[in-house]
């Protein structure tokens, strides 16, 4: 990669590649895999756990004073009072991995005072590395990423994820699914949210929405989207999606139209216990202000063109 990268991003890339190599080796012997259920339909393998150890060891070797939030280990490792928090999903798409379906990835983000600054999502099956530093753009390997330019949801391809845990509100999701399905050109559900978000950044999808996601599912992908010129929010368009267990993303035009559909369905779940009180989201950011403006226009039935214009003004790239 030709461009000079932030040292913390370089460390995250090193960690993601190390975890990816471990995952690739394990994928050749799936019959030997030990699988446990954290809950019905929610699986963890020894590979998830080993990959998370490799990632955390790499990060803490370079930054021993940083805090850690991992899907498998929570906040048991790392400092407890740091302004820097690494948010890790060592194997997003575990169910796909168990079945040999090659759609899964490693997700690592670094938040400073609650704002994601560095992001890496690595697809080990394709050797695709998505990454971003705040204010410096988003990339897939050496290629600069930009969200799609589609204007109408009716012509858009939208990614999603299905509820799968016991206690999930399936009837509610089916109402959302029906509303979006009738309004777009097609819905896709590969089964790895971190990669889904990167596909929005790359322009493969025009939009994405899902409920029930945790911070480690969305932290890295959300920065990659905003650095590619897209928007991310909760179902009302607000930028407090990281711990709200609902997320919608897209290019600015499609984002506004999805918010219009999803806003009546907002508010699934409470803030989980792993949401760090010491790491609040910033009260005001350009992304938050723009998301609010887009959502307000969508709710009022106003055209979204000014929002797209604002997006160009706030995007330094």
Secondary structure as a PSIPRED ss2 file (coil, helix, strand):
# PSIPRED VFORMAT (PSIPRED V4.0)

   1 X C   1.000  0.000  0.000
   2 X C   1.000  0.000  0.000
   3 X C   1.000  0.000  0.000
   4 X C   1.000  0.000  0.000
   5 X C   1.000  0.000  0.000
   6 X C   1.000  0.000  0.000
   7 X H   0.000  1.000  0.000
   8 X H   0.000  1.000  0.000
   9 X H   0.000  1.000  0.000
  10 X H   0.000  1.000  0.000
  11 X H   0.000  1.000  0.000
  12 X H   0.000  1.000  0.000
  13 X H   0.000  1.000  0.000
  14 X H   0.000  1.000  0.000
  15 X H   0.000  1.000  0.000
  16 X H   0.000  1.000  0.000
  17 X H   0.000  1.000  0.000
  18 X H   0.000  1.000  0.000
  19 X H   0.000  1.000  0.000
  20 X H   0.000  1.000  0.000
  21 X H   0.000  1.000  0.000
  22 X H   0.000  1.000  0.000
  23 X H   0.000  1.000  0.000
  24 X H   0.000  1.000  0.000
  25 X H   0.000  1.000  0.000
  26 X H   0.000  1.000  0.000
  27 X H   0.000  1.000  0.000
  28 X C   1.000  0.000  0.000
  29 X C   1.000  0.000  0.000
  30 X H   0.000  1.000  0.000
  31 X H   0.000  1.000  0.000
  32 X H   0.000  1.000  0.000
  33 X C   1.000  0.000  0.000
  34 X C   1.000  0.000  0.000
  35 X E   0.000  0.000  1.000
  36 X E   0.000  0.000  1.000
  37 X E   0.000  0.000  1.000
  38 X E   0.000  0.000  1.000
  39 X E   0.000  0.000  1.000
  40 X C   1.000  0.000  0.000
  41 X C   1.000  0.000  0.000
  42 X E   0.000  0.000  1.000
  43 X E   0.000  0.000  1.000
  44 X E   0.000  0.000  1.000
  45 X E   0.000  0.000  1.000
  46 X H   0.000  1.000  0.000
  47 X H   0.000  1.000  0.000
  48 X H   0.000  1.000  0.000
  49 X H   0.000  1.000  0.000
  50 X H   0.000  1.000  0.000
  51 X H   0.000  1.000  0.000
  52 X H   0.000  1.000  0.000
  53 X H   0.000  1.000  0.000
  54 X H   0.000  1.000  0.000
  55 X H   0.000  1.000  0.000
  56 X H   0.000  1.000  0.000
  57 X H   0.000  1.000  0.000
  58 X H   0.000  1.000  0.000
  59 X H   0.000  1.000  0.000
  60 X H   0.000  1.000  0.000
  61 X H   0.000  1.000  0.000
  62 X H   0.000  1.000  0.000
  63 X C   1.000  0.000  0.000
  64 X C   1.000  0.000  0.000
  65 X C   1.000  0.000  0.000
  66 X C   1.000  0.000  0.000
  67 X E   0.000  0.000  1.000
  68 X E   0.000  0.000  1.000
  69 X E   0.000  0.000  1.000
  70 X E   0.000  0.000  1.000
  71 X C   1.000  0.000  0.000
  72 X C   1.000  0.000  0.000
  73 X C   1.000  0.000  0.000
  74 X E   0.000  0.000  1.000
  75 X C   1.000  0.000  0.000
  76 X C   1.000  0.000  0.000
  77 X C   1.000  0.000  0.000
  78 X E   0.000  0.000  1.000
  79 X C   1.000  0.000  0.000
  80 X C   1.000  0.000  0.000
  81 X C   1.000  0.000  0.000
  82 X C   1.000  0.000  0.000
  83 X C   1.000  0.000  0.000
  84 X E   0.000  0.000  1.000
  85 X E   0.000  0.000  1.000
  86 X E   0.000  0.000  1.000
  87 X E   0.000  0.000  1.000
  88 X E   0.000  0.000  1.000
  89 X E   0.000  0.000  1.000
  90 X E   0.000  0.000  1.000
  91 X E   0.000  0.000  1.000
  92 X E   0.000  0.000  1.000
  93 X C   1.000  0.000  0.000
  94 X H   0.000  1.000  0.000
  95 X H   0.000  1.000  0.000
  96 X H   0.000  1.000  0.000
  97 X H   0.000  1.000  0.000
  98 X H   0.000  1.000  0.000
  99 X H   0.000  1.000  0.000
 100 X C   1.000  0.000  0.000
 101 X C   1.000  0.000  0.000
 102 X C   1.000  0.000  0.000
 103 X C   1.000  0.000  0.000
 104 X C   1.000  0.000  0.000
 105 X E   0.000  0.000  1.000
 106 X E   0.000  0.000  1.000
 107 X E   0.000  0.000  1.000
 108 X E   0.000  0.000  1.000
 109 X E   0.000  0.000  1.000
 110 X E   0.000  0.000  1.000
 111 X E   0.000  0.000  1.000
 112 X E   0.000  0.000  1.000
 113 X C   1.000  0.000  0.000
 114 X C   1.000  0.000  0.000
 115 X E   0.000  0.000  1.000
 116 X E   0.000  0.000  1.000
 117 X E   0.000  0.000  1.000
 118 X E   0.000  0.000  1.000
 119 X E   0.000  0.000  1.000
 120 X E   0.000  0.000  1.000
 121 X E   0.000  0.000  1.000
 122 X E   0.000  0.000  1.000
 123 X E   0.000  0.000  1.000
 124 X C   1.000  0.000  0.000
 125 X C   1.000  0.000  0.000
 126 X C   1.000  0.000  0.000
 127 X C   1.000  0.000  0.000
 128 X E   0.000  0.000  1.000
 129 X E   0.000  0.000  1.000
 130 X E   0.000  0.000  1.000
 131 X E   0.000  0.000  1.000
 132 X E   0.000  0.000  1.000
 133 X E   0.000  0.000  1.000
 134 X C   1.000  0.000  0.000
 135 X C   1.000  0.000  0.000
 136 X C   1.000  0.000  0.000
 137 X C   1.000  0.000  0.000
 138 X E   0.000  0.000  1.000
 139 X E   0.000  0.000  1.000
 140 X E   0.000  0.000  1.000
 141 X C   1.000  0.000  0.000
 142 X C   1.000  0.000  0.000
 143 X E   0.000  0.000  1.000
 144 X E   0.000  0.000  1.000
 145 X C   1.000  0.000  0.000
 146 X C   1.000  0.000  0.000
 147 X C   1.000  0.000  0.000
 148 X C   1.000  0.000  0.000
 149 X C   1.000  0.000  0.000
 150 X C   1.000  0.000  0.000
 151 X C   1.000  0.000  0.000
 152 X C   1.000  0.000  0.000
 153 X H   0.000  1.000  0.000
 154 X H   0.000  1.000  0.000
 155 X H   0.000  1.000  0.000
 156 X C   1.000  0.000  0.000
 157 X E   0.000  0.000  1.000
 158 X E   0.000  0.000  1.000
 159 X E   0.000  0.000  1.000
 160 X E   0.000  0.000  1.000
 161 X C   1.000  0.000  0.000
 162 X C   1.000  0.000  0.000
 163 X C   1.000  0.000  0.000
 164 X C   1.000  0.000  0.000
 165 X C   1.000  0.000  0.000
 166 X C   1.000  0.000  0.000
 167 X C   1.000  0.000  0.000
 168 X C   1.000  0.000  0.000
 169 X C   1.000  0.000  0.000
 170 X H   0.000  1.000  0.000
 171 X H   0.000  1.000  0.000
 172 X H   0.000  1.000  0.000
 173 X H   0.000  1.000  0.000
 174 X H   0.000  1.000  0.000
 175 X H   0.000  1.000  0.000
 176 X H   0.000  1.000  0.000
 177 X H   0.000  1.000  0.000
 178 X H   0.000  1.000  0.000
 179 X H   0.000  1.000  0.000
 180 X H   0.000  1.000  0.000
 181 X H   0.000  1.000  0.000
 182 X H   0.000  1.000  0.000
 183 X H   0.000  1.000  0.000
 184 X C   1.000  0.000  0.000
 185 X C   1.000  0.000  0.000
 186 X E   0.000  0.000  1.000
 187 X E   0.000  0.000  1.000
 188 X E   0.000  0.000  1.000
 189 X C   1.000  0.000  0.000
 190 X C   1.000  0.000  0.000
 191 X C   1.000  0.000  0.000
 192 X C   1.000  0.000  0.000
 193 X H   0.000  1.000  0.000
 194 X H   0.000  1.000  0.000
 195 X H   0.000  1.000  0.000
 196 X H   0.000  1.000  0.000
 197 X H   0.000  1.000  0.000
 198 X H   0.000  1.000  0.000
 199 X H   0.000  1.000  0.000
 200 X H   0.000  1.000  0.000
 201 X H   0.000  1.000  0.000
 202 X H   0.000  1.000  0.000
 203 X C   1.000  0.000  0.000
 204 X C   1.000  0.000  0.000
 205 X C   1.000  0.000  0.000
 206 X C   1.000  0.000  0.000
 207 X E   0.000  0.000  1.000
 208 X E   0.000  0.000  1.000
 209 X E   0.000  0.000  1.000
 210 X E   0.000  0.000  1.000
 211 X E   0.000  0.000  1.000
 212 X C   1.000  0.000  0.000
 213 X C   1.000  0.000  0.000
 214 X C   1.000  0.000  0.000
 215 X H   0.000  1.000  0.000
 216 X H   0.000  1.000  0.000
 217 X H   0.000  1.000  0.000
 218 X H   0.000  1.000  0.000
 219 X H   0.000  1.000  0.000
 220 X H   0.000  1.000  0.000
 221 X H   0.000  1.000  0.000
 222 X H   0.000  1.000  0.000
 223 X H   0.000  1.000  0.000
 224 X H   0.000  1.000  0.000
 225 X H   0.000  1.000  0.000
 226 X H   0.000  1.000  0.000
 227 X H   0.000  1.000  0.000
 228 X C   1.000  0.000  0.000
 229 X C   1.000  0.000  0.000
 230 X C   1.000  0.000  0.000
 231 X E   0.000  0.000  1.000
 232 X E   0.000  0.000  1.000
 233 X E   0.000  0.000  1.000
 234 X C   1.000  0.000  0.000
 235 X C   1.000  0.000  0.000
 236 X C   1.000  0.000  0.000
 237 X C   1.000  0.000  0.000
 238 X C   1.000  0.000  0.000
 239 X C   1.000  0.000  0.000
 240 X C   1.000  0.000  0.000
 241 X C   1.000  0.000  0.000
 242 X C   1.000  0.000  0.000
 243 X C   1.000  0.000  0.000
 244 X C   1.000  0.000  0.000
 245 X C   1.000  0.000  0.000
 246 X E   0.000  0.000  1.000
 247 X E   0.000  0.000  1.000
 248 X E   0.000  0.000  1.000
 249 X E   0.000  0.000  1.000
 250 X E   0.000  0.000  1.000
 251 X C   1.000  0.000  0.000
 252 X H   0.000  1.000  0.000
 253 X H   0.000  1.000  0.000
 254 X H   0.000  1.000  0.000
 255 X H   0.000  1.000  0.000
 256 X H   0.000  1.000  0.000
 257 X H   0.000  1.000  0.000
 258 X H   0.000  1.000  0.000
 259 X H   0.000  1.000  0.000
 260 X H   0.000  1.000  0.000
 261 X H   0.000  1.000  0.000
 262 X H   0.000  1.000  0.000
 263 X H   0.000  1.000  0.000
 264 X H   0.000  1.000  0.000
 265 X H   0.000  1.000  0.000
 266 X C   1.000  0.000  0.000
 267 X C   1.000  0.000  0.000
 268 X C   1.000  0.000  0.000
 269 X C   1.000  0.000  0.000
 270 X C   1.000  0.000  0.000
 271 X C   1.000  0.000  0.000
 272 X C   1.000  0.000  0.000
 273 X C   1.000  0.000  0.000
 274 X C   1.000  0.000  0.000
 275 X C   1.000  0.000  0.000
 276 X C   1.000  0.000  0.000
 277 X C   1.000  0.000  0.000
 278 X C   1.000  0.000  0.000
 279 X C   1.000  0.000  0.000
 280 X C   1.000  0.000  0.000
 281 X C   1.000  0.000  0.000
 282 X C   1.000  0.000  0.000
 283 X C   1.000  0.000  0.000
 284 X C   1.000  0.000  0.000
 285 X C   1.000  0.000  0.000
 286 X H   0.000  1.000  0.000
 287 X H   0.000  1.000  0.000
 288 X H   0.000  1.000  0.000
 289 X H   0.000  1.000  0.000
 290 X H   0.000  1.000  0.000
 291 X H   0.000  1.000  0.000
 292 X H   0.000  1.000  0.000
 293 X H   0.000  1.000  0.000
 294 X H   0.000  1.000  0.000
 295 X H   0.000  1.000  0.000
 296 X H   0.000  1.000  0.000
 297 X H   0.000  1.000  0.000
 298 X H   0.000  1.000  0.000
 299 X H   0.000  1.000  0.000
 300 X H   0.000  1.000  0.000
 301 X C   1.000  0.000  0.000
 302 X C   1.000  0.000  0.000
 303 X C   1.000  0.000  0.000
 304 X C   1.000  0.000  0.000
 305 X H   0.000  1.000  0.000
 306 X H   0.000  1.000  0.000
 307 X H   0.000  1.000  0.000
 308 X H   0.000  1.000  0.000
 309 X H   0.000  1.000  0.000
 310 X H   0.000  1.000  0.000
 311 X H   0.000  1.000  0.000
 312 X H   0.000  1.000  0.000
 313 X H   0.000  1.000  0.000
 314 X H   0.000  1.000  0.000
 315 X C   1.000  0.000  0.000
 316 X C   1.000  0.000  0.000
 317 X C   1.000  0.000  0.000
